[in-house]
Structure formats: C-alpha cells, structure tokens
C-alpha cells in the first residue's frame, strides 16, 4: 500500500505544453482527461524467458536444457502465428518503454528462463 510520501516520489505532475490551450476543444481530451492532475505511466513486461546460446557449465546444461530448447531460437506467437525471439522482443519492449518515457517498468514473471549467467548479464546491461 502506497503512502503519500512514496507516491509523491513516484508520481509526477504532467505539464501541458504552452500550445495546448490554443487547440480547438474537439482536439482536447475532454471527458477522457485523467481525474487527477498526477498520472503514473506504467509498463509491465512479463515472462520474457530470455535464454542465450550456448549454455555454459554443467549447471546450465543440466537444469536449463528443457527451458532453453523451448524458448531459444523463437517461439510461435499464439495470437498471429509469427515467430518471436524472446531476447529480441525483450530488447524491443525496453526500447519502447524508454522512447515512450514511462515512469515505471515493472518486470514480472521469468525474465530469464533459467539461471543463465550470460542472459542475466545481458538483461542487466539494458
């Protein structure tokens, strides 16, 4: 549960550009404007399952083989049938978040498929 102190650290009050007042009313947000002057833009990235080749060390080869084979080289998207490479998609989503200027990116689920040192290092460097 957020306190007013923690919320004030995370929320910023958006400032309308000076030209916004000159827009015709039809182009302004009207009823779709946020109820509060403060807004938090959040992006959630979940279950990326990044895995990189090759697996190294006996721990990765022993415990990570099944997940590595399931996700490395791409997975079929159930929505449109396209092939999705988890590492490339994760990078693209991080770039989208940076470009959009979101306030918080919540990483949930399995960001990496297994305790693979190279995948953790790669994701940490983004």
TORVO-230126 format. One record per residue: residue in one letter; residue number from 1; y, x, z of N, C-alpha, C, O, CB in turn. Coordinates in steps of 0.001 Angstrom, whole numbers. Glycine has a CB too. Layout:
<sites>
SITE_res_n_nc2_nc1_nc3_cac2_cac1_cac3_cc2_cc1_cc3_oc2_oc1_oc3_cbc2_cbc1_cbc3
SITE_A_NUM_Y_X_Z_Y_X_Z_Y_X_Z_Y_X_Z_Y_X_Z;
...
</sites>
This chain:
<sites>
SITE_res_n_nc2_nc1_nc3_cac2_cac1_cac3_cc2_cc1_cc3_oc2_oc1_oc3_cbc2_cbc1_cbc3
SITE_X_1_-1178_850_0_0_0_0_1236_893_0_1342_1823_800_0_-966_1226;
SITE_X_2_2153_608_-887_3351_1436_-1002_4363_1051_45_4526_-124_372_3965_1317_-2391;
SITE_X_3_5041_2049_566_6183_1809_1437_7438_1893_580_7385_2342_-565_6229_2834_2626;
SITE_X_4_8546_1469_1122_9788_1555_347_10129_3013_45_10737_3304_-985_10954_881_1108;
SITE_X_5_9745_3927_929_10013_5348_695_9180_5879_-458_9708_6534_-1356_9733_6161_1958;
SITE_X_6_7872_5602_-440_7031_6116_-1529_7388_5457_-2846_7355_6112_-3888_5546_5893_-1220;
SITE_X_7_7724_4191_-2828_8112_3509_-4067_9402_4099_-4626_9538_4251_-5840_8282_1999_-3823;
SITE_X_8_10352_4432_-3751_11621_4982_-4240_11430_6349_-4875_12219_6750_-5731_12631_5079_-3101;
SITE_X_9_10390_7070_-4468_10117_8366_-5078_9524_8218_-6470_9703_9097_-7312_9179_9171_-4200;
SITE_X_10_8820_7119_-6725_8128_6935_-7992_8883_6071_-8986_8662_6178_-10192_6794_6339_-7745;
SITE_X_11_9765_5223_-8502_10465_4297_-9395_11798_4881_-9822_12467_5583_-9063_10677_2935_-8714;
SITE_X_12_12159_4578_-11032_13496_4962_-11484_14153_3727_-12083_13482_2866_-12651_13441_6143_-12526;
SITE_X_13_15404_3656_-11958_16132_2514_-12495_16539_2841_-13928_17288_3789_-14167_17383_2168_-11616;
SITE_X_14_16040_2047_-14885_16402_2325_-16274_17872_2022_-16510_18418_1062_-15967_15529_1507_-17238;
SITE_X_15_18494_2842_-17315_19891_2623_-17662_19958_2172_-19114_19425_2829_-20008_20743_3911_-17432;
SITE_X_16_20614_1053_-19330_20762_551_-20699_21716_1475_-21447_22718_1918_-20886_21286_-930_-20713;
SITE_X_17_21409_1771_-22716_22331_2599_-23494_23655_1859_-23686_23698_629_-23656_21711_2973_-24867;
SITE_X_18_24718_2610_-23882_26043_2011_-23982_26150_1025_-25140_26935_79_-25071_27085_3092_-24138;
SITE_X_19_25381_1229_-26194_25461_339_-27354_24696_-961_-27154_24839_-1879_-27962_24937_1044_-28580;
SITE_X_20_23877_-1072_-26089_23043_-2256_-25884_23877_-3521_-25682_23478_-4600_-26119_22130_-2047_-24687;
SITE_X_21_25024_-3396_-25026_25864_-4567_-24766_26402_-5163_-26058_26747_-6344_-26097_27023_-4196_-23844;
SITE_X_22_26477_-4362_-27117_27014_-4851_-28385_25970_-5566_-29240_26305_-6130_-30281_27599_-3703_-29165;
SITE_X_23_24726_-5547_-28816_23680_-6211_-29585_23837_-7720_-29521_24231_-8261_-28487_22299_-5804_-29076;
SITE_X_24_23530_-8411_-30626_23531_-9874_-30557_22512_-10341_-29521_21504_-9672_-29291_23219_-10495_-31948;
SITE_X_25_22774_-11481_-28902_21906_-11971_-27837_20464_-12122_-28310_19538_-11934_-27521_22420_-13301_-27312;
SITE_X_26_20258_-12456_-29575_18906_-12653_-30102_18093_-11366_-30056_16864_-11418_-29999_18968_-13174_-31534;
SITE_X_27_18761_-10206_-30079_18057_-8933_-30059_17875_-8386_-28653_17197_-7374_-28472_18791_-7931_-30897;
SITE_X_28_18455_-9019_-27673_18291_-8570_-26294_17024_-9173_-25717_16484_-10133_-26267_19520_-8951_-25433;
SITE_X_29_16552_-8622_-24622_15270_-9045_-24055_15267_-10473_-23541_14216_-11115_-23542_14889_-8132_-22945;
SITE_X_30_16392_-10985_-23108_16473_-12363_-22632_15426_-12662_-21571_15354_-11968_-20557_16316_-13324_-23792;
SITE_X_31_14602_-13705_-21799_13628_-14094_-20776_12529_-13057_-20552_11784_-13146_-19576_13001_-15405_-21154;
SITE_X_32_12422_-12082_-21442_11380_-11064_-21303_11856_-9852_-20517_11092_-8908_-20313_10898_-10626_-22666;
SITE_X_33_13087_-9868_-20082_13622_-8761_-19293_12883_-8686_-17963_12507_-9719_-17408_15149_-8927_-19064;
SITE_X_34_12669_-7479_-17445_11976_-7364_-16161_12769_-8050_-15049_14000_-8039_-15052_11741_-5886_-15809;
SITE_X_35_12047_-8644_-14100_12692_-9334_-12988_13431_-8354_-12089_14444_-8706_-11484_11662_-10115_-12176;
SITE_X_36_12937_-7144_-12000_13534_-6131_-11149_14234_-5096_-12015_13759_-4781_-13106_12471_-5467_-10250;
SITE_X_37_15354_-4564_-11545_16014_-3511_-12316_15208_-2212_-12331_15451_-1344_-13169_17397_-3248_-11753;
SITE_X_38_14260_-2077_-11418_13412_-886_-11382_12085_-1206_-12049_11506_-2268_-11819_13190_-393_-9922;
SITE_X_39_11614_-299_-12865_10336_-513_-13543_9560_794_-13519_10139_1877_-13601_10544_-1017_-15011;
SITE_X_40_8276_682_-13410_7401_1840_-13419_6523_1730_-14649_5803_745_-14817_6549_1936_-12110;
SITE_X_41_6578_2723_-15499_5730_2732_-16683_4484_3527_-16361_4549_4718_-16056_6472_3327_-17916;
SITE_X_42_3345_2853_-16432_2068_3436_-16065_1143_3423_-17267_1075_2439_-18003_1437_2682_-14883;
SITE_X_43_440_4514_-17456_-596_4577_-18486_-1877_5025_-17806_-1884_6010_-17068_-198_5550_-19662;
SITE_X_44_-2951_4308_-18051_-4240_4661_-17463_-5161_5193_-18544_-5318_4580_-19600_-4879_3445_-16754;
SITE_X_45_-5764_6330_-18274_-6791_6905_-19147_-8064_6932_-18316_-8104_7535_-17244_-6394_8362_-19681;
SITE_X_46_-9091_6282_-18812_-10301_6139_-18024_-11528_6556_-18823_-11635_6290_-20020_-10450_4705_-17541;
SITE_X_47_-12443_7212_-18135_-13747_7559_-18701_-13658_8296_-20034_-14264_7883_-21022_-14563_6315_-18879;
SITE_X_48_-12902_9384_-20054_-12756_10169_-21283_-14043_10912_-21638_-14334_11093_-22820_-11609_11164_-21136;
SITE_X_49_-14808_11340_-20658_-16074_12052_-20862_-15935_13252_-21801_-16712_13410_-22743_-17116_11098_-21414;
SITE_X_50_-14936_14095_-21532_-14743_15308_-22324_-15887_16276_-22035_-16212_16548_-20879_-13364_15970_-22011;
SITE_X_51_-16483_16783_-23089_-17504_17822_-22986_-17290_18784_-24144_-17053_18362_-25276_-18958_17215_-23002;
SITE_X_52_-17373_20063_-23860_-17130_21082_-24881_-18406_21876_-25122_-19264_21972_-24244_-15972_22025_-24460;
SITE_X_53_-18523_22433_-26294_-19698_23255_-26616_-19292_24719_-26530_-18121_25044_-26728_-20269_22913_-28043;
SITE_X_54_-20197_25573_-26249_-21568_25298_-25829_-21625_25128_-24317_-20694_25502_-23604_-22518_26428_-26282;
SITE_X_55_-22710_24569_-23844_-22948_24533_-22402_-23252_25956_-21960_-23955_26682_-22663_-24123_23550_-22025;
SITE_X_56_-22738_26364_-20813_-22985_27729_-20354_-23560_27697_-18946_-23208_26848_-18127_-21685_28571_-20393;
SITE_X_57_-24422_28611_-18697_-25029_28709_-17373_-26151_27712_-17187_-26192_26670_-17841_-23988_28503_-16306;
SITE_X_58_-27048_28040_-16302_-28230_27197_-16097_-27859_25851_-15476_-28506_24846_-15769_-29246_27917_-15206;
SITE_X_59_-26831_25809_-14625_-26423_24544_-14007_-25962_23544_-15071_-26385_22388_-15064_-25296_24784_-12980;
SITE_X_60_-25093_23992_-15986_-24619_23104_-17048_-25760_22677_-17961_-25865_21504_-18321_-23524_23789_-17867;
SITE_X_61_-26617_23626_-18337_-27721_23288_-19248_-28731_22357_-18592_-29281_21474_-19249_-28427_24558_-19720;
SITE_X_62_-28976_22548_-17303_-29965_21728_-16603_-29436_20328_-16297_-30108_19334_-16571_-30387_22412_-15311;
SITE_X_63_-28233_20252_-15730_-27714_18975_-15247_-26783_18278_-16234_-26489_17095_-16067_-26993_19186_-13956;
SITE_X_64_-26322_18973_-17237_-25351_18380_-18142_-25853_18043_-19526_-25111_17471_-20326_-24228_19274_-18272;
SITE_X_65_-27094_18381_-19832_-27607_18217_-21190_-27542_16764_-21668_-27088_16506_-22783_-29039_18714_-21261;
SITE_X_66_-27985_15816_-20845_-28032_14418_-21272_-26638_13887_-21607_-26450_13277_-22660_-28672_13554_-20183;
SITE_X_67_-25663_14109_-20732_-24303_13616_-20978_-23645_14371_-22124_-22898_13787_-22909_-23448_13743_-19712;
SITE_X_68_-23921_15665_-22222_-23360_16457_-23317_-23847_15913_-24661_-23057_15746_-25591_-23746_17950_-23165;
SITE_X_69_-25132_15641_-24756_-25685_15123_-26009_-25165_13717_-26318_-25043_13343_-27484_-27214_15109_-25943;
SITE_X_70_-24861_12948_-25287_-24358_11588_-25500_-22919_11576_-26013_-22555_10691_-26789_-24445_10794_-24208;
SITE_X_71_-22094_12539_-25596_-20668_12472_-25922_-20154_13565_-26845_-19188_13329_-27571_-19892_12511_-24681;
SITE_X_72_-20756_14753_-26849_-20229_15829_-27694_-20484_15514_-29163_-21560_15050_-29540_-20868_17186_-27316;
SITE_X_73_-19483_15774_-29969_-19612_15510_-31401_-19209_14094_-31774_-19266_13723_-32946_-21026_15762_-31844;
SITE_X_74_-18808_13312_-30809_-18293_11985_-31091_-19224_10873_-30668_-20441_11037_-30578_-18006_11859_-32534;
SITE_X_75_-18620_9758_-30417_-19341_8545_-30055_-18856_7434_-30970_-17721_7469_-31446_-19131_8175_-28545;
SITE_X_76_-19695_6465_-31216_-19314_5343_-32080_-18512_4341_-31253_-18943_3902_-30187_-20576_4661_-32715;
SITE_X_77_-17346_3994_-31768_-16493_3003_-31127_-17113_1618_-31340_-17369_1214_-32474_-15032_3063_-31695;
SITE_X_78_-17351_901_-30249_-17965_-429_-30361_-17017_-1451_-30966_-17458_-2484_-31468_-18424_-910_-28997;
SITE_X_79_-15715_-1173_-30922_-14725_-2115_-31436_-14676_-2118_-32964_-14681_-3181_-33585_-13352_-1783_-30876;
SITE_X_80_-14629_-917_-33576_-14488_-880_-35042_-15507_18_-35746_-15449_172_-36966_-13104_-416_-35399;
SITE_X_81_-16429_605_-35004_-17478_1411_-35620_-17077_2821_-36009_-17897_3558_-36556_-17967_725_-36809;
SITE_X_82_-15838_3217_-35742_-15405_4566_-36097_-15983_5564_-35104_-16405_5200_-34007_-13860_4661_-36130;
SITE_X_83_-15993_6826_-35507_-16487_7881_-34626_-15308_8459_-33852_-14283_8814_-34434_-17224_8996_-35436;
SITE_X_84_-15465_8550_-32540_-14399_9027_-31663_-14876_10282_-30958_-15913_10276_-30294_-13981_7937_-30633;
SITE_X_85_-14114_11361_-31104_-14399_12615_-30402_-13638_12576_-29080_-12407_12570_-29088_-13991_13880_-31267;
SITE_X_86_-14342_12549_-27939_-13676_12385_-26654_-12562_13399_-26364_-11501_13007_-25878_-14687_12465_-25580;
SITE_X_87_-12769_14673_-26645_-11734_15670_-26347_-10483_15431_-27192_-9365_15509_-26683_-12271_17092_-26592;
SITE_X_88_-10669_15141_-28472_-9527_14893_-29350_-8791_13616_-28942_-7561_13577_-28975_-9989_14795_-30812;
SITE_X_89_-9522_12584_-28564_-8897_11332_-28147_-8151_11505_-26829_-7061_10960_-26656_-9949_10230_-28016;
SITE_X_90_-8731_12257_-25902_-8050_12513_-24630_-6738_13243_-24880_-5708_12895_-24301_-8951_13336_-23678;
SITE_X_91_-6776_14263_-25748_-5559_15013_-26066_-4512_14102_-26701_-3327_14190_-26381_-5880_16189_-27006;
SITE_X_92_-4955_13232_-27600_-4037_12303_-28257_-3397_11350_-27237_-2202_11066_-27320_-4777_11499_-29346;
SITE_X_93_-4183_10863_-26286_-3641_9962_-25263_-2647_10681_-24350_-1645_10093_-23945_-4778_9365_-24427;
SITE_X_94_-2916_11939_-24025_-1960_12724_-23230_-661_12898_-24008_423_12793_-23434_-2556_14110_-22854;
SITE_X_95_-761_13166_-25320_432_13303_-26155_1208_11994_-26240_2439_12001_-26215_46_13770_-27556;
SITE_X_96_498_10870_-26341_1152_9554_-26371_1927_9341_-25076_3072_8889_-25104_108_8415_-26576;
SITE_X_97_1314_9661_-23951_1983_9493_-22650_3241_10345_-22570_4279_9887_-22092_1029_9859_-21498;
SITE_X_98_3147_11583_-23036_4316_12480_-22998_5419_11982_-23919_6594_12001_-23551_3913_13911_-23393;
SITE_X_99_5049_11538_-25113_6033_11051_-26083_6691_9768_-25598_7896_9583_-25767_5373_10817_-27445;
SITE_X_100_5905_8883_-24996_6441_7606_-24513_7258_7774_-23240_8009_6874_-22866_5309_6623_-24266;
SITE_X_101_7121_8910_-22574_7883_9155_-21359_7455_8270_-20196_8289_7833_-19403_9340_8953_-21630;
SITE_X_102_6160_8007_-20095_5689_7177_-18990_5926_7895_-17665_5984_9123_-17613_4190_6834_-19162;
SITE_X_103_6059_7122_-16613_6331_7687_-15295_5079_8260_-14646_5138_9297_-13985_6936_6634_-14395;
SITE_X_104_3946_7589_-14831_2700_7993_-14180_1559_7834_-15164_1461_6820_-15856_2438_7161_-12895;
SITE_X_105_701_8834_-15226_-558_8709_-15963_-1660_8715_-14913_-1841_9691_-14185_-751_9880_-17033;
SITE_X_106_-2392_7611_-14847_-3498_7500_-13894_-4783_7888_-14614_-5170_7259_-15598_-3601_6050_-13297;
SITE_X_107_-5432_8919_-14118_-6705_9361_-14674_-7802_8804_-13783_-7877_9129_-12598_-6786_10930_-14777;
SITE_X_108_-8652_7962_-14359_-9711_7360_-13564_-11040_7513_-14286_-11086_7790_-15485_-9410_5875_-13283;
SITE_X_109_-12094_7333_-13554_-13413_7475_-14162_-13739_8941_-14393_-13161_9827_-13764_-13486_6702_-15482;
SITE_X_110_-14663_9180_-15296_-15102_10548_-15607_-14200_11149_-16683_-14292_10774_-17852_-16589_10562_-16075;
SITE_X_111_-13343_12064_-16297_-12502_12747_-17281_-13364_13750_-18042_-13243_13869_-19261_-11287_13460_-16595;
SITE_X_112_-14217_14459_-17345_-15203_15325_-17984_-16585_14740_-17712_-16799_14087_-16691_-15096_16803_-17459;
SITE_X_113_-17516_14973_-18623_-18840_14366_-18487_-19681_14999_-17395_-20537_14335_-16811_-19573_14455_-19787;
SITE_X_114_-19456_16237_-17117_-20272_16971_-16170_-19419_18080_-15580_-18317_18330_-16067_-21556_17541_-16844;
SITE_X_115_-19891_18733_-14565_-19077_19811_-14005_-19077_21040_-14914_-19595_22096_-14552_-19586_20190_-12612;
SITE_X_116_-18489_20883_-16092_-18442_21960_-17076_-17127_22715_-16909_-16052_22156_-17127_-18590_21406_-18530;
SITE_X_117_-17216_23971_-16527_-16024_24768_-16228_-15047_24814_-17401_-13839_24715_-17191_-16428_26180_-15845;
SITE_X_118_-15540_24962_-18624_-14634_25059_-19774_-13907_23746_-20031_-12735_23758_-20406_-15407_25474_-21024;
SITE_X_119_-14579_22610_-19836_-13939_21305_-20044_-12890_21022_-18971_-11821_20490_-19269_-14992_20189_-20051;
SITE_X_120_-13196_21377_-17727_-12235_21192_-16634_-11015_22067_-16880_-9887_21605_-16707_-12880_21528_-15258;
SITE_X_121_-11209_23297_-17272_-10110_24221_-17551_-9270_23711_-18727_-8041_23749_-18672_-10657_25639_-17853;
SITE_X_122_-9922_23237_-19780_-9229_22710_-20958_-8364_21518_-20578_-7190_21470_-20943_-10237_22309_-22048;
SITE_X_123_-8923_20556_-19851_-8166_19369_-19466_-7032_19719_-18513_-5963_19113_-18588_-9087_18339_-18824;
SITE_X_124_-7236_20671_-17628_-6211_21079_-16674_-5030_21738_-17368_-3902_21645_-16885_-6798_22026_-15645;
SITE_X_125_-5270_22398_-18487_-4200_23095_-19200_-3327_22161_-20026_-2265_22566_-20498_-4787_24147_-20095;
SITE_X_126_-3762_20914_-20207_-2927_19971_-20976_-1722_19653_-20160_-869_18880_-20594_-3695_18670_-21347;
</sites>
